[in-house]
Amino acid sequence: MAAPSTHVMPEHWTELNAAKTQRRLCSQRTEDIKSACLNNCGKSHMTECQSCYAKALDEIRGRYMESQEREWFTQRKAFLHELDGLFQDAKDGKRSLLSIESRIESEKEAWYRWVLRKYPAFMTASGSASNHDELRSMLDDPDRSREQLVKMMLEGVGQPPGWPSSVETFAEKASAAADRVDELKALYADEFFFNKDSGALIDGAHKYLDGYRATEGMTLEQVIDRIESDMKENKNTQPRREGHQQRLDELRRAKTAFERDKMQAKSRMATKQGPAATEILYNLPPCQVTAQMGGTAKMAVYCGEECFLKGHKDHVAAVHSCEAGDKCVQLRDGDEVMGDATSKTALCRECLELKHMTLYCSDRCAGANIPDHRQNRHGKSTAAGNALELLVASTEDTVRALLEQMNPGLKMARVE
């Protein structure tokens, strides 16, 4: 069983028609009493005739106390009880009709403020935060009139085209089609789901219109419930969606930063002394260097220089990633670009002694994560005063020293 709607209210255009009808009937009956008094009682003004004036007051009182229609005042029992006493005072000559009218207007303003507080969606319909704040302050300010509140609401939600005659015309059409369900539903669909100027369906309204048309007995209040429920769900899941997007952005930044720090794909060295090294030694990928150090990892082999230049970036990013993983300082620091002092890759010295290459993307990343690595991998704790250079080695210096040692005549230098 579906839960009751949180927006179950009488259709306001129905209230509008009822109010217009009841005002017209009350005014007509009051005028009839006034005309009869002037013709039959010989008084120049009805207020001078106590009997006819009492009849007119009873007629106006009945407009509020005996109304069978659903109007703004019908549920305000305390007000109606007070109003009954005010009319009795007027009949006894203790109060003027003008003072009663003033009290009715005051209560109607209080009712309007209550509606805005009860249904805060009215206040959030405007896209302006300043409009929300000003409207809330007006609700708590008794010196601000109902006319000012109405004006502020129209500025926030937008004034309907052809206001106010267009609203009255729509109310009359809705009243005329009240007993014809299909015709009334079509009228509501045209009024609330389509742009009046272009005739196009309002953005985001498609699924709600389809549901409204396809579901027999569905009311506009139920459509509003669905819209509000979807808005709440979207608001609740937004932080999670933003978190996923942020993580993707961080991974992209980390990949870009690591690529900036990769080894030069090609270096050309010249030697002036000693035996000349073969040309192939100047184009060694990290995999081959690891193999010369005694590592057991498979070497990445490329069929040619063009293939190497095309695929080496992805290979380095996939295989030679930073040992710190999710704790890499580049992920933590976001968009910060590392300078020359922090961008050199580093190796764990103890792993090198074990013929294993443990690579960090920078000195700073190694300094931040080497204590955990030593504890987890080597079972050793790291004192706070330990110098970083005793724990890690520069990848560039290590590779250069190893290759020059194993290949006499090879001279390596940084290519700017």
HELIX and SHEET records of a PDB file:
HELIX    1   1 HIS A   12  ASN A   40  1                                  29    
HELIX    2   2 MET A   46  GLU A   48  5                                   3    
HELIX    3   3 GLN A   50  MET A   65  1                                  16    
HELIX    4   4 LYS A   77  LYS A   91  1                                  15    
HELIX    5   5 LEU A   97  LYS A  118  1                                  22    
HELIX    6   6 ALA A  121  THR A  124  1                                   4    
HELIX    7   7 ALA A  129  LEU A  139  1                                  11    
HELIX    8   8 ARG A  146  VAL A  157  1                                  12    
HELIX    9   9 SER A  165  ALA A  176  1                                  12    
HELIX   10  10 VAL A  181  PHE A  192  1                                  12    
HELIX   11  11 HIS A  206  ALA A  214  1                                   9    
HELIX   12  12 LEU A  220  ARG A  260  1                                  41    
HELIX   13  13 GLU A  279  ASN A  283  5                                   5    
HELIX   14  14 PRO A  286  GLN A  292  1                                   7    
HELIX   15  15 GLU A  305  VAL A  319  1                                  15    
HELIX   16  16 GLY A  325  LYS A  327  5                                   3    
HELIX   17  17 VAL A  329  ARG A  332  1                                   4    
HELIX   18  18 ARG A  349  GLU A  353  1                                   5    
HELIX   19  19 ASP A  363  HIS A  373  1                                  11    
HELIX   20  20 ARG A  374  HIS A  378  3                                   5    
HELIX   21  21 LEU A  388  LEU A  391  1                                   4    
HELIX   22  22 THR A  395  MET A  406  1                                  12    
SHEET    1   A 3 LEU A 359  TYR A 360  0                                        
SHEET    2   A 3 ALA A 346  CYS A 348 -1                                        
SHEET    3   A 3 VAL A 392  SER A 394 -1                                        
END                                                                             
